[in-house]
């Protein structure tokens, strides 16, 4: 698939008249818990030539393409849009610039934008994002006899991210393994999460899971504590 991705990136650059500054993976592959049939979520940061920015009219600053029978989802944001989002401490852009899976990048761009990010990082704004997502995803798991394992992981990851923001000053890492190891979590809980990640890698996206009462209780506690701490950030 990577060879196909590279081909599409070259095609998009030529058709759109842009230069890609960063092309990376997001979603479960970048977070570190993909399923067997996880799709590819490729995200771009790109720039136009100077004249594009000098126009008085607002132009479309997003590129979207669903390819390979919906297995490949490519979405790109113009650099100006990305900087505006970074200025607002947007969680999606904070994750994107940390991606461990990079398909293409301009020299030094990733290092430079990651140096800039902490200057505009807001724990309040980022907490709002992750806590809102955690509560939404948790609602699809709690009280259900069976549920998609991917939904449990989405709830778990965003709940742990909320816990990170509550306890630490730095930006939550995109990699889930770094997130759980960067917090003082019980060793048994971490070991079970790691086992579940390995198991998820053998299942498909539609797999229905059950049980995990300890993890569900942990997620609920993270959400509750984050809600209480949000006002004091």
N, C-alpha and C positions, 0 to 999 in steps of 0.2 A: 504493500500500500504506500510506503514512503516514496517509492519511485513515481507512483501516480500523483501523489501530493506535490512533489517537486515539479512535475509537468504542469499541473494546474496552476501552481504559483507563477511560473514563467508566463503562462497564457494570460492570467489575470493582470500581471504587470503590463504586458503588451497591449491588451485590450482596453485597460482603464487608464493607461498613461501614468502609472504610479511607480514609486520605488518602495519595496517592502523593507521596513526597518526591523520588523520582528514577525516571524511566523512560528507559532508554537501550539502545543496541545493544551487543552483545558479539559474539564470534566473528569470522569473517573480514571482515565488513563494518567492524567497529570497528578490527580490526588493520590493515586497509588492503590486503588482497589477496583480494577476493571473486571468485567465478566468476560466469558469466552467470546461473546458476540457484541461487546461494547462497540459503539460506533466511534468515529474519529471526529472530535470537535476541534477544528483548526481555527485559531484566532490570529488575526493580522493587525499590526500597526503599520501604517504606510504614510507616505507623503506624496503630494502632487508637486508639480513645478511651481515656481514662484508666482506666475501670472494667475494661477487658480485662486490663490489667496488674496490677490489684489482686486478681484471682482467685487462690485457693489452688491451683487445678488447672492443670496445664500444658496449654496449648492449641496447636493446630497453628499454626506460625509460617512456613508456606510456602504459596504459591499457585502452582498449575501449570495451564496451559491450552495445548493443542495445537490450532491453528485453521487455517483456510484450506487444508484438505487437507494438513496437516502442513508447510505453507510458513511458518507463523508459530508460533514457540515462545515462550510467555510464562511466565516464572518469577519469582516475587516472594518476597523475604525480609522479615520484620518487622524494624524498626529495632533492636530489642534483639538479635536474632540477628546482624544485621550488625555491631553494635558488639562483640559477643563475638568474632566472626571477625576483626574489625580488630585487636582486642587480641592475637590469636594470629598476626598478620601473614599472614592468609590471602590467597593470591595472587589468587583469584577476586574478592574484594571490592576489593583494591588496583587491579585492572584496571577493575572496574565503575565506580568513582568517577572514573576518568580518561577515560571514554568520550567520543570526539569527536562521537558522534551521540546527541543528547539529544531525546527526544520530549516530556518533561514534567519539570519540577523545581519544588520549593518555593523561594521566594526565599532566596538565600544558602546553601542547604543544601550544594550541591556544594563551594563554596569553603570552608565550615566543616569539612566532613569531610575534605577534602584537606589542610587545615591540621593536623588531628588525626593523620592517617595516619603521617607521619614519626616521631612520638613512639613508635610501637609497631612500626615496621618492623624486622624481623629478617632479616638476610641469610641466616642459617642456615636458617630455616624456608622462606623463599622459594626459596632454592637447591634445597632438597630437593624442592619442588614441580616446578620447571621441569626440573631434571636428571632426575627420575623420568619426566616426560612425554617429554623429549627421547630418552631411552634406549628407551622404549616405541615411540615413533613411528619412530625410526631403524631399529628392528628390522623394520619393515614396508617399508623402502626398500632398505637395504643388501643387496647380493647378489642383488637382484631384477632380472630382465631388463626388466620394465616395472612401473610402480607408479603409483598415483594421484598427480597433481601436488599435490593438496591435502595428501597425507600428507608429501610432501617439504617443503612449506612449514610444516606443523605441526612437523616435526622441526627445521627450520632456525630457526624463530622461538624455540622453547623452548631450543635450543642457544645461540642468540645471547643470550637472556635470562640464561642461566647464565653466559655470558661477561661480561655486563654486571655481574652481581652480584659476580663474582670481581674485577673491575677497578675498580668504582665504589662509592661509599657510598650514593648516592641510589636511590630506587625505580625499577625498570625501567619505561619508558613503555609504555602499551598499544599505541601506534602503532608499527608495525614500522619505518616509514621513519625515525622519530626514534631508534629503537634502533640501527639500523645506522649512522646518521650520528653518533651519540653515542659511537661506538667508533672506534678507530684501525684501520680495516680497509683493505685494499688497494683503491685506487680502481677497478681493473679488476673486482674481485669485487663491489663495490657496484653498479657500472654493470650487470653481468650480472644481479644480483638484481633491479634495477629493470626491466630488459628482461623478465625472467621474470614479474614482477608484471603488467606490461602484457599479456603473452601470456596469463597465467592469466585475465585479465578477459575474454578472448574465448572461453574454453573452458567446458565444463560440469563438474559435480562428478565425473562418472564417467570423465572423460578420463584415458587412460593415457599416461604419459610414459616416457622412457628416457634413459639417459646421465647427464649432469651429474656426471661423476666428480670434478671439482674441488670442486663444492659438497658432495658426499657426503664427500670427504676433509676439507673444512673443518668440517662438522658433527661428524665423528668426532674431530677435534682439539679442538674446543670441549668436547665431552663428556669427553674424556680429561683435559684441563686442569682442568675444573671438578671432576671426581672427585678429582683430586690436591689441589686448593686447598680443598675443602670443609671439611677438618678444621682448617684454619688460620683460618677466618673468626671 
